[in-house]
Amino acid sequence: MNKDYELILLAAGHGRRMRSSKNKILLPLLDKPLIEYPLNIFLKDEYCSHIILVVKEDEVELINDLLRQEQMFSGKKITIAIGGTERQHSVYNGLKKLNNKTSGIVMIHDGARPFIELEAVHRLYKEVQKMGAAILGVPAKDTIKAVYPNQTVKVTLPRSELWQIQTPQAFKSSIVLQAHEKAKEDHFLGTDDASLVERIEKEIVVIEGSYDNIKITTPEDMVTGKAILLHRKQQKK
C-alpha cells in the first residue's frame, strides 16, 4: 500500500431521530462517547496521516477537550472543520481542508458508525488505489420494495442486486472534489458521496464489509451497539 490517506470524520450531526437534545456522537456508549470508537481506529492506523474532524460550531470546545485526551496517544495531525446544514455540505467543508487535493486519497466516514474495523479500512484502501473510488457495503438481507406515496407497493426490487452501503467511502481526492463541485453547481443533494461520484460517471467498486458496521441513528441502535461491544469483549477473553 502507498504511504498514507487523509480522513474526513463527520461529527456534526443532530440528535433528532435519537430523540436527544445532545449530538448523538457525544452520547455515551458503554464507557465512552460514541465518537471515540471510530476516532481511535483511525488514530491507530499507520496509513492515516491526517484526520479532518467536522463538528458543529457550538461544539468545537467540547471536541477539543476530547481530542486533548485522545492525542496523548498519537502524534497524528487533527484539523477541525465546521459542519454545514446538510451532510453533503459538511463533507465539502472537510474536503477544503485536505492537505493533498490533487493526487491524494481521502476516506469519508460517519462518526456515528463506531464499529468499523481496521481490516476493512485496509481492504478499502488497497482497492481505492487501483480503482480511484471504492465503498463498503453488505448484501441486503431483506426483501426491498419500492412504494408509492400512498404506501402501496410499486415493485419488488431484485434482492441479488441490492447492497446496503456503509462508510468509509474512499476516493482519489481530485475525483471526489470534482464530484462535489459539480453537485454544488447543479444544486444536487445526494444521500452519500458515492452518489455524487456516480454523476460524473466514475466507476465505483463495492467492497464487502461487516453487518456490525451499523450507523447509530435511533435509540434502538444504541441497544444493538451495546450488544456488539459486549460480544466483541467476550470474544477477546
Secondary structure, 3 states (H helix, E strand, C coil): CCCCEEEEEEECCCCCCCCCCCCHHHCEECCEECCHHHHHHHHHCCCEEEEEEEECHHHHHHHHHHHHHHHHHCCCEEEEEECCCCHHHHHHHHHCCCCCCCCCEEEEEECCCCCCCHHHHHHHHHHHHHHCEEEEEEECCCCCEEECCCCCEEEECCHHHCEEEEEEEEEEHHHHHHHHHHHHHHCCCCCCHHHHHHHCCCCCEEEECCCCCCCCCCHHHHHHHHHHHHHHHHHHC
